[in-house]
């Protein structure tokens, strides 16, 4: 017999992924808000961060930030 998985079976595996996604999204959005400039339009980076799960915030943190311009350095 083939076992059918229920949502309760996979929930313990989903919770850490959901938490990771939320933490990455919050960190990336806070960084985007605090910076004066990003590599490209900030509104586009916000869409990428919010709608492209897990990968979006990582892509922004690796490639979207302008390293020499931190918003809180003034």
C-alpha positions in Angstrom: 0.0 0.0 0.0 1.1 3.5 -0.8 1.2 6.0 2.1 -0.5 9.3 1.4 1.2 12.2 3.1 -0.9 14.7 4.9 -0.2 18.4 5.7 0.6 17.4 9.3 3.4 15.1 8.1 5.3 17.8 6.2 4.5 20.7 8.6 7.7 20.2 10.7 9.7 20.6 7.5 7.9 23.6 6.2 8.1 25.7 9.4 11.9 26.3 9.2 11.6 27.1 5.5 8.9 29.6 6.2 10.9 31.2 9.0 14.0 31.4 6.8 12.0 33.1 4.1 10.5 35.6 6.5 13.9 36.5 8.0 15.6 36.9 4.6 12.7 39.0 3.3 12.8 41.3 6.4 16.6 41.7 6.3 16.6 42.4 2.6 13.7 44.9 2.8 15.2 46.8 5.8 18.5 47.0 3.9 16.8 48.2 0.8 14.9 50.9 2.7 18.0 52.1 4.5 20.2 52.5 1.4 20.0 55.6 -0.7 20.7 53.8 -3.9 20.6 50.2 -5.2 21.7 48.7 -8.5 18.5 49.3 -10.3 15.1 50.8 -9.3 14.4 50.2 -5.6 10.7 49.5 -6.4 11.8 46.6 -8.7 14.1 45.2 -6.0 11.2 45.3 -3.5 9.0 43.3 -5.9 11.8 40.7 -6.4 12.4 40.5 -2.6 8.7 40.0 -1.8 7.5 37.8 -4.7 10.4 35.5 -5.5 10.6 33.3 -2.5 13.9 32.7 -0.7 15.9 33.4 -3.9 14.7 37.0 -4.3 16.2 38.3 -1.0 19.4 36.4 -1.6 19.8 37.8 -5.1 19.2 41.3 -3.8 21.7 40.9 -0.9 24.3 39.5 -3.3 23.9 41.6 -6.4 21.5 44.5 -5.8 23.2 46.5 -3.1 25.7 49.3 -3.8 28.5 48.5 -1.5 29.9 52.1 -1.0 26.5 53.7 -0.1 25.0 52.7 3.2 22.0 54.9 4.1 22.9 55.3 7.8 26.5 56.5 7.2 25.6 60.2 7.0 
